[in-house]
Amino acid sequence: MLRLLASNDTELCVCEFVDSLQERQYNVSRQLKVLVAAGLVDGRKDGRWVYYRLCPATTAPDKHLRKLLGALEVDEVLAQDQRRFERRIGLRTDGQCRIGIQTPNLAE
């Protein structure tokens, strides 16, 4: 999730994480909650949608984490996640997610 946020410089809806990473909604929400508690990610609610973005890198460790995320070797799994992300982000309306999870078996 951090890699997708860092490498694409945009905020993402929970639905977009679910479809891009092929993980259950419950798991994505739980992990995002951990990232928020750690101060790495910030969320905002827009109607029924919740969008997450990386918190601004204000400390040296934050800046090092961003550098590390950018330097991750992209294996086939990460490449597949990125391709699914690119397809999924193309479904936005006026720059926003408005269609929900597109992989029904992951919407639990």
Contact map, one row per residue, 1 for C-alpha under 8 A:
111110000000000010000000000000000000000000000000000000000000000000000000000000000000000000000000000000000000
111111000000000000000000000000000000000000000000000001000000000000001000000000000000000000000000000000000000
111111100000000000000000000000000000000000000000000000000000000000001100000000000000000000000000000000000000
111111110000000000000000000000000000000000000000000000000000000000000000000000000100000000000000000000000000
111111111111000000000000000000000000000000000000000011000000000000000000000000000000000000000000000000000000
011111111100000000000000000000000000000000000000000001000000000001001100000000000000000000000000000000000000
001111111000000000000000000000000000000000000000000000000000000000001100000000000000000000000000000000000000
000111111100000000000000000000000000000000000000000000000000000000000000000000000000000000000000000000000000
000011111110000000000000000000000000000000000000000000000000000000000000000000000000000000000000000000000000
000011011111000000000000000000000000000000000000000010000000000000000000000000000000000000000000000000000000
000010001111100000000000000000000000000000000000001111000000000000000000000000000000000000000000000000000000
000010000111110110000000000000000000000000000000001110000000000000000000000000000000000000000000000000000000
000000000011111110000000000000000000000000000000111100000000000000000000000000000000000000000000100000000000
000000000001111111000000100110000000000000000000111100000000000000000000000000000000000000000000000000000000
000000000000111111100000100000000000000000000000000000000000000000000000000000000000000000000000100111000000
000000000001111111110000000000000000000000000000000000000000000000000000000000000000100110000000100010000000
100000000001111111111110000100000000000000000000000000000000000000000000000000000000100000000000000000000000
000000000000011111111111100100000000000000000000000000000000000000000000000000000000000000000000000010100110
000000000000001111111110000000000000000000000000000000000000000000000000000000000001100100000000000011100000
000000000000000111111100000000000000000000000000000000000000000000000000000000001111100100000000000000000000
000000000000000011111110000000000000000000000000000000000000000000000000000000001001100000000000000000000000
000000000000000011111111000000000000000000000000000000000000000000000000000000000000000000000000000000100100
000000000000000011101111101100000000000000000000000000000000000000000000000000000000000000000000000000000100
000000000000000001000111111100000000000000000000000000000000000000000000000000000000000000000000000000001111
000000000000011001000011111110000000000000000000000000000000000000000000000000000000000000000000000000000111
000000000000000000000001111111000000000000000000000000000000000000000000000000000000000000000000000000000011
000000000000000000000011111111100000000000000000000000000000000000000000000000000000000000000000000000000000
000000000000010011000011111111110000000000000000000000000000000000000000000000000000000000000000000000000000
000000000000010000000000111111111000000000000000000000000000000000000000000000000000000000000000000000000000
000000000000000000000000011111111100000000000000000000000000000000000000000000000000000000000000000000000000
000000000000000000000000001111111110000000000000000000000000000000000000000000000000000000000000000000000000
000000000000000000000000000111111111000010000000000000000000000000000000000000000000000000000000000000000000
000000000000000000000000000011111111100000000000000000000000000000000000000000000000000000000000000000000000
000000000000000000000000000001111111110000000000000000000000000000000000000000000000000000000000000000000000
000000000000000000000000000000111111111110000000000000000000000000000000000000000000000000000000000000000000
000000000000000000000000000000011111111111100000000000000000000000000000000000000000000000000000000000000000
000000000000000000000000000000001111111100000000000000000000000000000000000000000000000000000000000000000000
000000000000000000000000000000000111111110000000000000000000000000000000000000000000000000000000000000000000
000000000000000000000000000000000011111111000000000000100000000000000000000000000000000000000000000000000000
000000000000000000000000000000000011111111000000000001100000000000000000000000000000000000000000000000000000
000000000000000000000000000000010011011111100000000111100000000000000000000000000000000000000000000000000000
000000000000000000000000000000000001001111110000000111100000000000000000000000000000000000000000000000000000
000000000000000000000000000000000001000011111000011110000000000000000000000000000000000000000000000000000000
000000000000000000000000000000000000000001111100011100000000000000000000000000000000000000000000000000000000
000000000000000000000000000000000000000000111111111000000000000000000000000000000000000000000000000000000000
000000000000000000000000000000000000000000011111111000000000000000000000000000000000000000000000000000000000
000000000000000000000000000000000000000000001111110000000000000000000000000000000000000000000000000000000000
000000000000000000000000000000000000000000001111110000000000000000000000000000000000000000000000000000000000
000000000000110000000000000000000000000000001111111000000000000000000000000000000000000000000000110000000000
000000000000110000000000000000000000000000111111111100000000000000000000000000000000000000000000000000000000
000000000011110000000000000000000000000000111100111110000000000000000000000000000000000000000000000000000000
000000000011110000000000000000000000000011110000011111000000000000000000000000000000000000000000000000000000
000010000111000000000000000000000000000011100000001111100000000000000000000000000000000000000000000000000000
010011000010000000000000000000000000000111000000000111110000000000000000000000000000000000000000000000000000
000000000000000000000000000000000000001111000000000011111000000000000000000000000000000000000000000000000000
000000000000000000000000000000000000000000000000000001111100000000000000000000000000000000000000000000000000
000000000000000000000000000000000000000000000000000000111111011001000000000000000000000000000000000000000000
000000000000000000000000000000000000000000000000000000011111011000000000000000000000000000000000000000000000
000000000000000000000000000000000000000000000000000000001111111000000000000000000000000000000000000000000000
000000000000000000000000000000000000000000000000000000001111111100000000000000000000000000000000000000000000
000000000000000000000000000000000000000000000000000000000011111110000000000000000000000000000000000000000000
000000000000000000000000000000000000000000000000000000001111111111000000000000000000000000000000000000000000
000000000000000000000000000000000000000000000000000000001111111111100000000000000000000000000000000000000000
000000000000000000000000000000000000000000000000000000000001111111110000000000000000000000000000000000000000
000000000000000000000000000000000000000000000000000000000000111111111000000000000000000000000000000000000000
000001000000000000000000000000000000000000000000000000001000011111111100000000000000000000000000000000000000
000000000000000000000000000000000000000000000000000000000000001111111110000000000000000000000000000000000000
000000000000000000000000000000000000000000000000000000000000000111111111000000000000000000000000000000000000
011001100000000000000000000000000000000000000000000000000000000011111111000000000000000000000000000000000000
001001100000000000000000000000000000000000000000000000000000000001111111000000000000000000000000000000000000
000000000000000000000000000000000000000000000000000000000000000000111111100000000000000000000000000000000000
000000000000000000000000000000000000000000000000000000000000000000011111110000000000000000000000000000000000
000000000000000000000000000000000000000000000000000000000000000000000011111000000000000000000000000000000000
000000000000000000000000000000000000000000000000000000000000000000000001111111100000000000000000000000000000
000000000000000000000000000000000000000000000000000000000000000000000000111111100000000000000000000000000000
000000000000000000000000000000000000000000000000000000000000000000000000011111110000000000000000000000000000
000000000000000000000000000000000000000000000000000000000000000000000000011111111000000000000000000000000000
000000000000000000000000000000000000000000000000000000000000000000000000011111111100000000000000000000000000
000000000000000000000000000000000000000000000000000000000000000000000000011111111110000000000000000000000000
000000000000000000000000000000000000000000000000000000000000000000000000000111111111000000000000000000000000
000000000000000000011000000000000000000000000000000000000000000000000000000011111111100000000000000000000000
000100000000000000010000000000000000000000000000000000000000000000000000000001111111110000000000000000000000
000000000000000000010000000000000000000000000000000000000000000000000000000000111111111000000000000000000000
000000000000000000111000000000000000000000000000000000000000000000000000000000011111111100000000000000000000
000000000000000110111000000000000000000000000000000000000000000000000000000000001111111110000000000000000000
000000000000000000000000000000000000000000000000000000000000000000000000000000000111111111000000000000000000
000000000000000000000000000000000000000000000000000000000000000000000000000000000011111111100000000000000000
000000000000000100110000000000000000000000000000000000000000000000000000000000000001111111110000000000000000
000000000000000100000000000000000000000000000000000000000000000000000000000000000000111111110000100000000000
000000000000000000000000000000000000000000000000000000000000000000000000000000000000011111110000000000000000
000000000000000000000000000000000000000000000000000000000000000000000000000000000000001111111000101000000000
000000000000000000000000000000000000000000000000000000000000000000000000000000000000000111111111111000000000
000000000000000000000000000000000000000000000000000000000000000000000000000000000000000000111111110000000000
000000000000000000000000000000000000000000000000000000000000000000000000000000000000000000011111000000000000
000000000000000000000000000000000000000000000000000000000000000000000000000000000000000000011111100000000000
000000000000000000000000000000000000000000000000000000000000000000000000000000000000000000011111110000000000
000000000000101100000000000000000000000000000000100000000000000000000000000000000000000010111011111100000000
000000000000000000000000000000000000000000000000100000000000000000000000000000000000000000011001111100000000
000000000000000000000000000000000000000000000000000000000000000000000000000000000000000000110000111111000000
000000000000001000000000000000000000000000000000000000000000000000000000000000000000000000000000111111000000
000000000000001101100000000000000000000000000000000000000000000000000000000000000000000000000000001111110110
000000000000001000100000000000000000000000000000000000000000000000000000000000000000000000000000001111110000
000000000000000001100100000000000000000000000000000000000000000000000000000000000000000000000000000011111110
000000000000000000000000000000000000000000000000000000000000000000000000000000000000000000000000000011111110
000000000000000000000001000000000000000000000000000000000000000000000000000000000000000000000000000000111111
000000000000000001000111100000000000000000000000000000000000000000000000000000000000000000000000000010111111
000000000000000001000001110000000000000000000000000000000000000000000000000000000000000000000000000010111111
000000000000000000000001110000000000000000000000000000000000000000000000000000000000000000000000000000001111
